[in-house]
Amino acid sequence: MEICLGEGIGKLLFGMTEDEISSILGLPNKSYTDDYGDRFIQYFDAQLILKLESEFHYRLGWIEAHNSNATLFGRSLLGCRKQEVIEFISQKLNSEIEIEDLGSFESYTFTEVWLELQFELDRLICISFGVLFDDNDQPLYPDMKNNY
């Protein structure tokens, strides 16, 4: 499962509806809505949490990958040490890093490309990333026509 920043993961593309996602992954194992009205769907076997944004008609806008088979820039990074991951990603991206210590884990965010790396006990535990936005704060969904 290759992560393509700003586009999606594997066959899942930002902008897809829940029905389109279900046609690829099946029905989710768990779903819930947060205080902002956004819907989250979880796929246990795929080890993915997907956020459907209410502001944009419940289209896929954020992905959390916990799957060790997920690759970023062709490399499997989940479970790797923080220094190794940050050095590798920093070589690939020309983006500032925001670091936040949240107690039980640390978050390293590359804000220009909407990429968040979560580390626990010095190991990467989650790769989260989202759709990119234009200057008018509208999502830049990838062209989905070629995937059906």
Summary of the structure (lengths in Angstrom):
residues: 148
radius of gyration: 15.0
end to end distance: 17.8
largest distance: 43.0
contacts: 413
relative contact order: 0.19
helix: 19%
strand: 41%
